[in-house]
Amino acid sequence: MRLVFLSVLFLALLTSCSNKKPEAEWTILVYMAADNGLNNHAIEDIQEMESATFSDDINVIVQIDHSASNPEPGAFRYHIYPEEKKLISSLGEIDSGDYHSLIEFANWGFNKYPSKKNALIIWSHGNGWYPMNRDLPPCFCPDAESENYISIPNKDFQNALQNIDSHLDILILDACNMQTIEVITEIYEYTDFIIAAEDAIDTKGFPYHSILSNWESYSSVQNLAVEIAFYFHYYYWLEGFERISCSVVRTSLFQNLLNDISFFTEHWSENASDDIFHLSRQVCLEFNEAWGVYLPADVDIKEFFLSILEYDPPDSLAEFCERIVANIENCFIFQKTDEYPTGYTSDKVGTGIIWFPDEQTQGYFINRLEEYNQLDFSSTNWQIFLGNSFTR
């Protein structure tokens, strides 16, 4: 009887081992919230993924939520291979603007396709932490059917990443204006590297053919993250686009930057209306022209603090600014801009944007302040510095 029991146990263990899913080198999940007017562009990007060349050691899994105008509306999951895609499942109508849909997809995908390293790509509309206007489409992953979206101030995005069970090595935000200090602060604890643009992204999105075809060429995750951003620039440079921006954040050092911004606001908020801050803000390149509305309320954080240094600040202020610039350069391990106006080099802009309304957009500051106070970045008291800057 004992021999029979041991034989059954051995067979059970053998079966269990044989059914264990093989671990790939990478699993790349692509969450395409395209139920918002981007439907056809999402299909084109999936076709571009199929045109890439990569080995079986990389799992590329897409979930796309189509718009109602698509011949086959609803959401679908696909396994992408070179030259083809295979349908995994049809989900019917989902709310891709609900952050729970992102959590469910990520946990399902990383569990079903286990790997040594994980990447998540979020593909949709974006506009940093806020929509430009209440009457216009919301900012991140809007869903036209549900009229829902993933909110940054309400902690939807943070909760989504916080509830993904697997570690994220790389997070790519394929949406406009998402490389903001405020957004990074919400999510930096949940991924090693963030790749995104501080400026608008063309509807072509990231160059998936180049990215996926070269994914296995780099031994370290950091080198891969840098090259992904480089391929973004190179692609749009060849296409002749203007204002190309994409950067990489190494999140392990981001807390140091937050600490120094807090020290800066603690010591200089009372003097925020001084000419040196006003002049430095005015010379900065402005960002965030979205949805056909021009309301520039963001600047590149590195350019602002570099500009202060150019106005011969007192030694104590110069020390603060130099420390912040050094921490920005430590965190943003790749920054580059192309085809910006004369004077804006890759050494000056191309990191991440920070909210900085000026006198012309002061009313916008007041209208958005309640939302801003909900952001984790508000713990630095940057909004106090901004509020005091209007007292000229």
C-alpha positions as CSV (number, residue, x, y, z in Angstrom):
1,M,0.0,0.0,0.0
2,R,2.9,2.4,0.9
3,L,4.5,1.7,-2.5
4,V,1.3,2.5,-4.3
5,F,0.9,5.7,-2.3
6,L,4.5,6.8,-3.1
7,S,4.0,6.0,-6.8
8,V,0.8,8.1,-7.0
9,L,2.6,10.9,-5.2
10,F,5.6,10.7,-7.6
11,L,3.2,10.8,-10.6
12,A,1.4,13.8,-9.1
13,L,4.6,15.7,-8.6
14,L,5.8,14.8,-12.1
15,T,2.6,16.0,-13.6
16,S,2.7,19.2,-11.6
17,C,6.3,19.9,-12.8
18,S,5.4,19.1,-16.4
19,N,2.4,21.5,-16.3
20,K,4.5,24.4,-14.9
21,K,4.6,27.3,-17.3
22,P,8.0,28.0,-18.8
23,E,9.4,31.3,-17.7
24,A,10.2,33.7,-20.6
25,E,12.8,36.4,-20.4
26,W,10.3,39.2,-20.8
27,T,6.5,39.7,-20.7
28,I,5.4,42.9,-22.3
29,L,1.8,43.8,-21.7
30,V,0.1,46.6,-23.8
31,Y,-3.0,48.1,-22.4
32,M,-4.7,50.0,-25.3
33,A,-7.5,52.2,-24.2
34,A,-8.7,53.1,-27.7
35,D,-12.4,53.7,-27.1
36,N,-12.0,57.4,-27.6
37,G,-11.2,58.3,-31.2
38,L,-7.8,56.5,-31.4
39,N,-9.2,53.2,-32.5
40,N,-7.6,53.1,-36.0
41,H,-4.3,54.3,-34.7
42,A,-4.3,51.5,-32.2
43,I,-4.9,49.0,-34.9
44,E,-2.0,50.4,-36.9
45,D,0.3,50.1,-33.9
46,I,-0.7,46.5,-33.4
47,Q,0.2,45.9,-37.0
48,E,3.5,47.6,-36.4
49,M,4.2,45.2,-33.5
50,E,3.5,42.3,-35.8
51,S,6.1,43.6,-38.2
52,A,8.8,43.4,-35.5
53,T,11.2,40.5,-35.2
54,F,11.7,39.0,-31.7
55,S,12.2,35.5,-30.2
56,D,9.8,33.2,-28.3
57,D,11.6,34.4,-25.2
58,I,9.5,37.6,-25.3
59,N,5.8,37.5,-24.7
60,V,3.9,40.5,-26.3
61,I,0.3,40.5,-25.1
62,V,-2.2,43.2,-26.1
63,Q,-5.6,44.2,-24.7
64,I,-7.4,46.6,-27.0
65,D,-10.7,48.3,-26.2
66,H,-12.2,49.3,-29.5
67,S,-14.6,52.2,-30.1
68,A,-18.2,51.6,-31.1
69,S,-17.4,52.5,-34.7
70,N,-15.1,49.5,-35.1
71,P,-16.5,46.6,-37.2
72,E,-16.0,44.4,-34.1
73,P,-16.5,46.7,-31.1
74,G,-15.6,45.6,-27.6
75,A,-12.3,44.5,-26.1
76,F,-10.0,41.7,-27.3
77,R,-6.8,40.1,-26.1
78,Y,-4.1,39.1,-28.5
79,H,-0.7,37.3,-28.4
80,I,1.5,39.1,-30.8
81,Y,4.1,37.1,-32.8
82,P,6.3,38.2,-35.7
83,E,4.0,38.5,-38.8
84,E,0.8,37.5,-36.9
85,K,-1.4,37.9,-33.9
86,K,-3.5,35.2,-32.3
87,L,-6.7,35.9,-30.5
88,I,-6.6,34.9,-26.9
89,S,-10.1,36.0,-25.9
90,S,-13.0,38.3,-26.6
91,L,-14.1,40.3,-23.6
92,G,-17.1,42.2,-24.9
93,E,-17.6,45.7,-23.9
94,I,-15.4,46.9,-21.0
95,D,-14.6,50.2,-19.4
96,S,-11.0,50.9,-20.2
97,G,-11.3,54.2,-18.3
98,D,-11.8,52.2,-15.1
99,Y,-8.5,51.6,-13.4
100,H,-9.8,48.2,-12.2
101,S,-9.7,47.1,-15.9
102,L,-6.0,47.9,-16.0
103,I,-5.3,45.9,-12.8
104,E,-7.3,42.9,-14.0
105,F,-5.4,42.8,-17.3
106,A,-2.0,43.2,-15.7
107,N,-2.5,40.6,-13.1
108,W,-4.0,38.2,-15.6
109,G,-1.2,38.7,-18.1
110,F,1.8,38.5,-15.8
111,N,0.4,35.4,-14.2
112,K,-0.5,33.6,-17.4
113,Y,2.8,34.5,-19.1
114,P,5.4,34.3,-16.3
115,S,8.8,35.9,-17.0
116,K,12.0,37.0,-15.4
117,K,11.3,40.7,-16.2
118,N,8.1,42.6,-16.9
119,A,7.1,45.7,-18.9
120,L,3.8,47.4,-19.0
121,I,2.8,49.8,-21.8
122,I,-0.3,52.1,-21.4
123,W,-1.5,53.4,-24.7
124,S,-4.1,56.1,-25.0
125,H,-4.9,59.8,-24.7
126,G,-3.1,61.6,-21.9
127,N,-2.5,65.1,-20.6
128,G,-0.5,64.8,-17.4
129,W,-2.5,65.0,-14.2
130,Y,-5.4,67.2,-15.4
131,P,-7.7,67.8,-18.4
132,M,-7.3,71.1,-20.1
133,N,-10.9,72.0,-19.6
134,R,-13.9,70.4,-17.9
135,D,-15.9,70.6,-21.1
136,L,-13.2,68.6,-23.0
137,P,-12.3,64.9,-22.9
138,P,-10.6,63.9,-19.7
139,C,-6.8,63.4,-19.5
140,F,-5.8,59.7,-19.2
141,C,-7.3,56.7,-20.8
142,P,-10.7,58.2,-21.5
143,D,-13.5,55.7,-22.5
144,A,-16.2,57.2,-24.8
145,E,-18.8,54.6,-23.9
146,S,-18.6,54.9,-20.2
147,E,-17.4,58.6,-20.2
148,N,-14.9,57.4,-17.5
149,Y,-11.1,57.9,-17.3
150,I,-8.2,57.0,-15.1
151,S,-7.8,60.0,-12.7
152,I,-4.4,61.0,-11.4
153,P,-5.5,63.3,-8.5
154,N,-8.2,60.8,-7.3
155,K,-5.4,58.1,-7.1
156,D,-6.9,55.8,-9.8
157,F,-3.5,55.5,-11.5
158,Q,-1.6,55.0,-8.3
159,N,-4.1,52.4,-7.1
160,A,-3.8,50.6,-10.4
161,L,0.0,50.2,-10.2
162,Q,-0.1,49.5,-6.5
163,N,-2.4,46.5,-7.0
164,I,-0.4,44.9,-9.8
165,D,1.0,41.7,-8.1
166,S,4.2,41.5,-10.3
167,H,7.2,43.8,-10.2
168,L,7.4,46.2,-13.1
169,D,10.9,46.7,-14.6
170,I,9.7,49.2,-17.2
171,L,6.6,51.3,-17.5
172,I,6.0,53.1,-20.9
173,L,3.3,55.7,-21.1
174,D,2.4,56.0,-24.7
175,A,0.2,59.1,-24.2
176,C,0.7,62.9,-24.4
177,N,2.3,65.0,-21.7
178,M,2.7,62.2,-19.2
179,Q,6.3,62.7,-18.1
180,T,5.3,65.2,-15.4
181,I,6.8,65.5,-12.0
182,E,3.4,65.2,-10.5
183,V,2.5,62.0,-12.3
184,I,5.9,60.5,-11.6
185,T,5.5,61.1,-7.9
186,E,2.2,59.1,-7.9
187,I,3.8,56.0,-9.4
188,Y,7.6,56.0,-9.0
189,E,7.5,53.4,-6.2
190,Y,5.9,50.8,-8.4
191,T,8.4,50.5,-11.3
192,D,12.1,50.7,-11.9
193,F,12.0,52.9,-15.0
194,I,9.4,55.2,-16.5
195,I,9.6,56.1,-20.2
196,A,7.3,58.9,-21.4
197,A,7.1,62.3,-23.1
198,E,6.8,65.7,-21.5
199,D,5.3,67.0,-24.8
200,A,2.6,65.8,-27.1
201,I,3.0,62.4,-28.9
202,D,1.9,62.0,-32.4
203,T,-0.9,59.4,-33.0
204,K,1.7,57.1,-34.4
205,G,2.8,56.5,-30.9
206,F,6.1,54.8,-30.0
207,P,7.9,53.0,-32.8
208,Y,7.0,49.5,-31.9
209,H,8.8,47.8,-34.8
210,S,12.2,49.2,-33.8
211,I,11.6,48.8,-30.0
212,L,10.5,45.2,-30.2
213,S,13.0,44.1,-32.8
214,N,15.8,45.3,-30.6
215,W,14.4,44.5,-27.2
216,E,16.7,41.5,-26.7
217,S,19.9,43.4,-27.7
218,Y,20.6,44.8,-24.2
219,S,21.9,43.0,-21.2
220,S,20.6,45.5,-18.6
221,V,17.2,46.9,-18.1
222,Q,18.6,50.4,-17.8
223,N,20.3,50.2,-21.2
224,L,17.1,48.9,-22.7
225,A,15.1,51.7,-21.2
226,V,17.5,54.3,-22.6
227,E,17.5,52.8,-26.1
228,I,13.7,52.7,-26.2
229,A,13.7,56.5,-25.7
230,F,16.4,56.9,-28.2
231,Y,14.4,54.9,-30.8
232,F,11.5,57.2,-30.2
233,H,13.6,60.3,-31.0
234,Y,15.3,58.7,-33.9
235,Y,12.0,57.7,-35.5
236,Y,10.4,61.1,-35.3
237,W,13.6,62.8,-36.3
238,L,13.7,60.8,-39.5
239,E,10.0,61.7,-40.0
240,G,10.8,65.4,-39.7
241,F,8.6,66.1,-36.6
242,E,9.1,69.2,-34.5
243,R,9.3,69.3,-30.7
244,I,10.3,65.6,-30.1
245,S,10.5,64.8,-26.5
246,C,11.0,61.5,-24.6
247,S,12.9,60.8,-21.4
248,V,13.7,58.0,-19.0
249,V,13.3,58.2,-15.2
250,R,15.3,56.0,-12.9
251,T,12.9,55.8,-10.0
252,S,15.3,54.6,-7.3
253,L,16.7,58.1,-7.0
254,F,13.5,60.1,-7.4
255,Q,12.9,60.5,-3.7
256,N,16.1,62.6,-3.4
257,L,14.7,65.0,-5.9
258,L,11.4,65.3,-4.0
259,N,13.3,66.0,-0.8
260,D,15.3,68.8,-2.3
261,I,12.2,70.4,-3.9
262,S,10.7,70.3,-0.4
263,F,13.7,72.0,1.0
264,F,13.6,74.6,-1.7
265,T,9.9,75.5,-1.1
266,E,10.5,75.6,2.7
267,H,13.3,78.2,2.3
268,W,12.1,80.2,-0.7
269,S,8.3,80.2,-0.9
270,E,8.1,83.5,1.0
271,N,10.3,85.1,-1.7
272,A,8.5,83.4,-4.6
273,S,7.4,86.8,-6.0
274,D,11.0,88.0,-6.4
275,D,12.1,89.1,-9.9
276,I,14.6,86.3,-10.3
277,F,11.8,83.6,-10.1
278,H,9.5,85.6,-12.3
279,L,12.1,86.2,-15.0
280,S,13.2,82.5,-14.9
281,R,9.7,81.3,-15.4
282,Q,9.1,83.7,-18.3
283,V,12.0,82.5,-20.3
284,C,11.0,78.8,-20.0
285,L,9.5,76.9,-22.9
286,E,5.9,76.3,-22.2
287,F,4.1,72.9,-22.5
288,N,0.6,71.4,-22.7
289,E,-1.2,72.5,-25.8
290,A,-3.8,69.7,-26.0
291,W,-7.2,69.2,-27.4
292,G,-6.8,72.3,-29.6
293,V,-6.6,74.5,-26.5
294,Y,-3.5,76.5,-25.8
295,L,-3.2,77.0,-22.1
296,P,0.5,76.7,-21.2
297,A,0.6,75.9,-17.5
298,D,3.7,73.6,-17.5
299,V,7.5,74.1,-17.9
300,D,10.5,71.8,-17.9
301,I,11.6,71.5,-14.3
302,K,15.3,71.4,-15.2
303,E,15.1,74.5,-17.4
304,F,13.4,76.5,-14.6
305,F,16.2,75.8,-12.1
306,L,18.9,76.3,-14.7
307,S,17.4,79.6,-15.6
308,I,17.6,80.8,-12.0
309,L,21.3,80.1,-12.1
310,E,21.7,82.3,-15.1
311,Y,20.4,85.3,-13.2
312,D,23.3,85.4,-10.7
313,P,21.3,84.2,-7.7
314,P,22.6,84.6,-4.1
315,D,24.9,81.8,-3.0
316,S,22.2,80.1,-0.8
317,L,19.7,80.0,-3.7
318,A,22.3,78.9,-6.2
319,E,23.2,76.0,-3.9
320,F,19.6,74.8,-3.8
321,C,19.2,75.1,-7.5
322,E,22.5,73.2,-8.2
323,R,21.4,70.4,-5.9
324,I,18.1,70.1,-7.6
325,V,19.6,70.1,-11.1
326,A,22.1,67.4,-10.0
327,N,19.2,65.3,-8.7
328,I,17.2,65.8,-11.9
329,E,20.2,64.6,-13.9
330,N,20.6,61.6,-11.7
331,C,17.0,60.6,-12.1
332,F,16.5,61.4,-15.7
333,I,19.1,59.1,-17.2
334,F,18.0,60.0,-20.7
335,Q,16.8,63.4,-21.9
336,K,16.8,64.7,-25.4
337,T,14.9,67.1,-27.5
338,D,14.9,67.7,-31.2
339,E,13.7,70.5,-33.4
340,Y,12.8,72.8,-30.5
341,P,13.2,76.6,-31.0
342,T,16.7,78.0,-31.1
343,G,18.3,78.0,-27.7
344,Y,16.5,75.0,-26.3
345,T,19.1,72.2,-26.4
346,S,18.9,68.7,-25.1
347,D,20.9,69.8,-22.1
348,K,18.3,72.3,-21.1
349,V,14.9,70.7,-21.7
350,G,13.6,67.3,-22.2
351,T,13.3,65.9,-18.7
352,G,9.9,66.3,-17.1
353,I,7.4,69.1,-16.8
354,I,6.1,70.7,-13.7
355,W,2.9,72.7,-13.1
356,F,3.8,76.4,-13.2
357,P,0.9,78.7,-14.2
358,D,2.0,82.4,-14.7
359,E,0.1,85.6,-14.4
360,Q,-1.8,84.9,-17.6
361,T,-3.1,81.5,-16.2
362,Q,-3.4,82.6,-12.6
363,G,-7.1,81.8,-12.7
364,Y,-6.4,78.3,-13.9
365,F,-4.2,77.9,-10.8
366,I,-7.0,78.8,-8.5
367,N,-9.5,76.5,-10.3
368,R,-7.2,73.5,-10.1
369,L,-5.7,74.0,-6.7
370,E,-8.1,71.6,-4.9
371,E,-7.1,68.8,-7.3
372,Y,-3.5,69.6,-7.0
373,N,-3.6,69.3,-3.2
374,Q,-4.8,65.7,-3.7
375,L,-1.5,64.8,-5.5
376,D,1.3,63.2,-3.5
377,F,3.6,65.9,-5.0
378,S,1.7,68.5,-3.0
379,S,3.6,67.3,0.1
380,T,6.6,69.3,-1.2
381,N,4.5,72.5,-0.9
382,W,5.2,73.4,-4.5
383,Q,1.7,74.9,-4.7
384,I,2.6,77.3,-1.9
385,F,5.5,78.6,-3.8
386,L,3.3,78.9,-6.9
387,G,0.6,80.8,-4.9
388,N,3.1,83.2,-3.5
389,S,4.6,83.9,-7.0
390,F,1.4,85.7,-8.0
391,T,1.8,88.4,-5.3
392,R,3.9,90.7,-7.4
